[in-house]
Amino acid sequence: MAGPPGEKGTDLCRKHGISERTLYRWKAKYGGMEVGEARRLKQLEDGNRRLKHAVADLTLEAQALRAALSKNVNAPQPGARRLPSSGSILV
């Protein structure tokens, strides 16, 4: 993205359609890195983002399963026998 020596940042930003703030943020983040290092950083950030989404999905799924299990604990089990409502005990 570098232009001819002495070209101002504002001219570069206008030429490439980005804001000066973006230019300086990129410079702070990627300044001094080789192209390969910047690509590797981008790959690692993308992988990290995918892993965070996977963890979030699994956490939601686990919460839903816990909620379903807690509701089923209080529900009568199929085939379970109930005591008569009068309180008498059958023998």
N, CA, C and O of each residue as an XYZ file, in Angstrom:
364
protein
N       0.814     -1.176      0.000
C       0.000      0.000      0.000
C       0.865      1.249      0.000
O       0.359      2.354     -0.199
N       2.128      1.092      0.215
C       3.015      2.246      0.255
C       3.088      2.889     -1.116
O       3.104      2.215     -2.146
N       3.130      4.183     -1.100
C       3.225      4.931     -2.352
C       4.648      5.399     -2.554
O       5.575      4.924     -1.898
N       4.809      6.334     -3.467
C       6.138      6.883     -3.696
C       6.662      7.565     -2.436
O       5.870      8.040     -1.622
N       7.971      7.620     -2.261
C       8.523      8.277     -1.080
C       8.017      9.711     -0.980
O       7.994     10.443     -1.969
N       7.617     10.096      0.211
C       7.135     11.447      0.440
C       5.639     11.613      0.232
O       5.101     12.683      0.516
N       4.944     10.572     -0.263
C       3.489     10.681     -0.434
C       2.844     10.666      0.945
O       3.197      9.847      1.793
N       1.916     11.556      1.163
C       1.292     11.700      2.479
C       0.257     10.602      2.725
O      -0.321     10.035      1.798
N       0.049     10.327      4.019
C      -0.953      9.331      4.399
C      -2.337      9.696      3.923
O      -3.105      8.822      3.521
N      -2.671     10.977      3.961
C      -4.007     11.403      3.514
C      -4.194     11.099      2.033
O      -5.279     10.695      1.614
N      -3.124     11.294      1.227
C      -3.218     10.995     -0.203
C      -3.373      9.495     -0.438
O      -4.146      9.072     -1.297
N      -2.633      8.696      0.330
C      -2.756      7.237      0.213
C      -4.166      6.778      0.574
O      -4.747      5.931     -0.104
N      -4.703      7.342      1.642
C      -6.048      6.959      2.080
C      -7.081      7.289      1.016
O      -7.956      6.476      0.714
N      -6.977      8.480      0.452
C      -7.918      8.893     -0.595
C      -7.789      7.980     -1.806
O      -8.790      7.576     -2.398
N      -6.546      7.656     -2.173
C      -6.274      6.816     -3.341
C      -6.883      5.423     -3.182
O      -7.402      4.856     -4.143
N      -6.817      4.862     -1.945
C      -7.278      3.492     -1.712
C      -8.664      3.426     -1.078
O      -9.181      2.335     -0.840
N      -9.271      4.580     -0.802
C     -10.641      4.605     -0.288
C     -10.780      4.139      1.153
O     -11.767      3.492      1.505
N      -9.796      4.464      1.991
C      -9.890      4.108      3.406
C      -9.734      5.376      4.247
O      -9.257      6.399      3.758
N     -10.135      5.299      5.494
C      -9.990      6.453      6.377
C      -8.570      6.494      6.934
O      -7.871      5.482      6.976
N      -8.163      7.683      7.357
C      -6.829      7.810      7.971
C      -6.754      6.994      9.251
O      -5.712      6.424      9.573
N      -7.855      6.941      9.973
C      -7.881      6.168     11.215
C      -7.564      4.701     10.930
O      -6.791      4.070     11.652
N      -8.170      4.167      9.867
C      -7.905      2.777      9.475
C      -6.439      2.587      9.126
O      -5.831      1.594      9.526
N      -5.861      3.534      8.381
C      -4.453      3.450      8.013
C      -3.561      3.363      9.246
O      -2.667      2.521      9.314
N      -3.806      4.230     10.210
C      -2.952      4.256     11.397
C      -3.199      3.048     12.311
O      -2.288      2.591     13.002
N      -4.433      2.538     12.309
C      -4.717      1.318     13.078
C      -3.969      0.138     12.464
O      -3.371     -0.664     13.181
N      -4.005      0.035     11.137
C      -3.272     -1.029     10.449
C      -1.779     -0.884     10.664
O      -1.073     -1.873     10.859
N      -1.298      0.352     10.627
C       0.132      0.591     10.820
C       0.563      0.146     12.218
O       1.628     -0.449     12.387
N      -0.274      0.439     13.219
C       0.052      0.021     14.586
C       0.018     -1.498     14.724
O       0.829     -2.083     15.443
N      -0.931     -2.133     14.028
C      -1.097     -3.578     14.161
C      -0.064     -4.351     13.337
O       0.524     -5.317     13.824
N       0.152     -3.931     12.104
C       0.980     -4.710     11.180
C       2.342     -4.077     10.899
O       3.159     -4.673     10.196
N       2.603     -2.883     11.432
C       3.871     -2.199     11.157
C       5.052     -3.050     11.583
O       5.064     -3.596     12.686
N       6.037     -3.165     10.717
C       7.231     -3.940     11.030
C       7.117     -5.417     10.708
O       8.108     -6.143     10.802
N       5.927     -5.884     10.328
C       5.765     -7.304      9.986
C       6.053     -7.529      8.511
O       5.849     -6.655      7.668
N       6.527     -8.719      8.234
C       6.649     -9.156      6.852
C       5.267     -9.603      6.377
O       4.375     -9.857      7.187
N       5.102     -9.696      5.079
C       3.807    -10.078      4.507
C       3.375    -11.454      5.008
O       2.209    -11.652      5.349
N       4.296    -12.391      5.054
C       3.972    -13.748      5.521
C       3.522    -13.764      6.971
O       2.621    -14.515      7.345
N       4.157    -12.927      7.784
C       3.770    -12.846      9.200
C       2.364    -12.275      9.353
O       1.584    -12.740     10.184
N       2.048    -11.265      8.548
C       0.719    -10.662      8.605
C      -0.344    -11.666      8.159
O      -1.428    -11.725      8.741
N      -0.037    -12.449      7.132
C      -0.987    -13.485      6.669
C      -1.204    -14.534      7.760
O      -2.334    -14.958      8.007
N      -0.125    -14.945      8.403
C      -0.223    -15.951      9.467
C      -1.051    -15.420     10.629
O      -1.867    -16.148     11.194
N      -0.846    -14.153     10.990
C      -1.633    -13.534     12.055
C      -3.115    -13.544     11.687
O      -3.963    -13.855     12.523
N      -3.423    -13.205     10.443
C      -4.812    -13.198      9.981
C      -5.421    -14.601     10.062
O      -6.570    -14.755     10.478
N      -4.656    -15.624      9.667
C      -5.141    -17.001      9.746
C      -5.413    -17.400     11.194
O      -6.430    -18.028     11.488
N      -4.513    -17.037     12.087
C      -4.706    -17.368     13.499
C      -5.922    -16.657     14.079
O      -6.668    -17.242     14.864
N      -6.123    -15.402     13.698
C      -7.299    -14.657     14.178
C      -8.591    -15.295     13.669
O      -9.567    -15.404     14.411
N      -8.597    -15.716     12.399
C      -9.787    -16.377     11.835
C     -10.069    -17.697     12.550
O     -11.219    -18.002     12.866
N      -9.022    -18.478     12.802
C      -9.190    -19.741     13.520
C      -9.712    -19.509     14.930
O     -10.572    -20.247     15.411
N      -9.193    -18.488     15.587
C      -9.639    -18.147     16.938
C     -11.114    -17.752     16.932
O     -11.869    -18.139     17.824
N     -11.522    -16.977     15.918
C     -12.926    -16.559     15.806
C     -13.831    -17.778     15.629
O     -14.879    -17.871     16.268
N     -13.427    -18.716     14.762
C     -14.231    -19.929     14.546
C     -14.340    -20.750     15.825
O     -15.412    -21.268     16.138
N     -13.244    -20.873     16.565
C     -13.273    -21.629     17.824
C     -14.178    -20.964     18.854
O     -14.900    -21.653     19.575
N     -14.151    -19.646     18.932
C     -15.019    -18.929     19.871
C     -16.488    -19.156     19.533
O     -17.313    -19.335     20.428
N     -16.818    -19.150     18.233
C     -18.196    -19.422     17.828
C     -18.602    -20.849     18.182
O     -19.726    -21.086     18.624
N     -17.692    -21.793     17.990
C     -17.983    -23.193     18.317
C     -18.230    -23.349     19.815
O     -19.156    -24.051     20.222
N     -17.410    -22.699     20.633
C     -17.591    -22.770     22.086
C     -18.935    -22.153     22.479
O     -19.647    -22.694     23.325
N     -19.274    -21.033     21.869
C     -20.557    -20.390     22.180
C     -21.723    -21.301     21.805
O     -22.675    -21.436     22.573
N     -21.653    -21.925     20.633
C     -22.721    -22.841     20.209
C     -22.852    -24.024     21.157
O     -23.960    -24.397     21.544
N     -21.725    -24.612     21.530
C     -21.752    -25.766     22.432
C     -22.250    -25.372     23.825
O     -22.929    -26.158     24.485
N     -21.919    -24.168     24.269
C     -22.390    -23.700     25.568
C     -23.903    -23.544     25.560
O     -24.577    -23.945     26.509
N     -24.439    -22.961     24.491
C     -25.897    -22.824     24.382
C     -26.581    -24.189     24.335
O     -27.623    -24.390     24.958
N     -25.996    -25.110     23.605
C     -26.557    -26.453     23.509
C     -26.554    -27.138     24.875
O     -27.532    -27.786     25.245
N     -25.465    -26.999     25.620
C     -25.368    -27.605     26.950
C     -26.398    -26.995     27.898
O     -27.009    -27.709     28.693
N     -26.593    -25.676     27.817
C     -27.600    -25.022     28.656
C     -28.999    -25.521     28.323
O     -29.810    -25.746     29.221
N     -29.282    -25.693     27.045
C     -30.599    -26.192     26.630
C     -30.807    -27.619     27.139
O     -31.897    -27.962     27.599
N     -29.768    -28.449     27.060
C     -29.880    -29.827     27.548
C     -30.085    -29.859     29.070
O     -30.886    -30.644     29.578
N     -29.354    -28.999     29.787
C     -29.544    -28.943     31.241
C     -30.959    -28.517     31.594
O     -31.561    -29.068     32.515
N     -31.496    -27.539     30.868
C     -32.848    -27.073     31.128
C     -33.864    -28.185     30.846
O     -34.815    -28.370     31.605
N     -33.656    -28.916     29.757
C     -34.562    -30.017     29.425
C     -34.485    -31.116     30.475
O     -35.509    -31.679     30.860
N     -33.283    -31.425     30.938
C     -33.128    -32.459     31.961
C     -33.760    -32.050     33.281
O     -34.361    -32.878     33.966
N     -33.628    -30.794     33.639
C     -34.212    -30.361     34.913
C     -35.736    -30.410     34.855
O     -36.378    -30.649     35.878
N     -36.319    -30.191     33.698
C     -37.773    -30.295     33.553
C     -38.211    -31.747     33.608
O     -39.272    -32.058     34.150
N     -37.401    -32.639     33.049
C     -37.746    -34.064     33.027
C     -37.596    -34.712     34.390
O     -38.255    -35.717     34.656
N     -36.767    -34.186     35.249
C     -36.596    -34.758     36.579
C     -37.886    -34.632     37.371
O     -38.239    -35.534     38.131
N     -38.584    -33.535     37.201
C     -39.832    -33.300     37.921
C     -41.038    -33.952     37.247
O     -42.087    -34.085     37.877
N     -40.920    -34.352     36.018
C     -42.040    -34.962     35.292
C     -42.148    -36.436     35.669
O     -41.132    -37.069     35.955
N     -43.350    -36.992     35.676
C     -43.508    -38.418     35.974
C     -42.870    -39.259     34.866
O     -42.955    -38.924     33.684
N     -42.241    -40.337     35.266
C     -41.593    -41.229     34.317
C     -42.634    -42.158     33.700
O     -43.570    -42.562     34.390
N     -42.503    -42.505     32.438
C     -43.455    -43.423     31.810
C     -43.444    -44.771     32.529
O     -42.378    -45.315     32.819
N     -44.604    -45.295     32.809
C     -44.725    -46.597     33.466
C     -44.592    -46.530     34.973
O     -44.694    -47.562     35.636
N     -44.371    -45.371     35.532
C     -44.236    -45.255     36.988
C     -45.608    -45.352     37.625
O     -46.593    -44.867     37.067
N     -45.676    -45.974     38.789
C     -46.955    -46.125     39.486
C     -47.099    -44.993     40.477
O     -46.135    -44.607     41.138
N     -48.298    -44.462     40.579
C     -48.574    -43.384     41.518
C     -49.353    -43.910     42.699
O     -50.102    -44.881     42.598
N     -49.161    -43.257     43.800
C     -49.961    -43.586     44.981
C     -51.364    -43.028     44.788
O     -51.533    -42.005     44.124
N     -52.376    -43.687     45.360
C     -53.736    -43.154     45.246
C     -53.804    -41.787     45.923
O     -53.103    -41.528     46.901
N     -54.647    -40.931     45.393
C     -54.744    -39.554     45.896
C     -55.378    -39.491     47.292
O     -55.220    -38.485     47.983
N     -56.087    -40.535     47.718
C     -56.731    -40.510     49.017
C     -55.733    -40.700     50.159
O     -56.078    -40.509     51.325
N     -54.519    -41.068     49.831
C     -53.501    -41.242     50.845
C     -53.470    -42.646     51.396
O     -52.585    -42.958     52.194
N     -54.410    -43.528     51.004
C     -54.377    -44.909     51.501
C     -53.295    -45.675     50.765
O     -52.988    -45.395     49.606
N     -52.740    -46.623     51.442
C     -51.657    -47.403     50.874
C     -52.223    -48.737     50.406
O     -52.932    -49.420     51.144
N     -51.908    -49.085     49.201
C     -52.339    -50.356     48.633
C     -51.281    -51.406     48.949
O     -50.081    -51.141     48.874
N     -51.734    -52.573     49.297
C     -50.796    -53.652     49.613
C     -50.977    -54.776     48.636
O     -50.283    -55.788     48.724
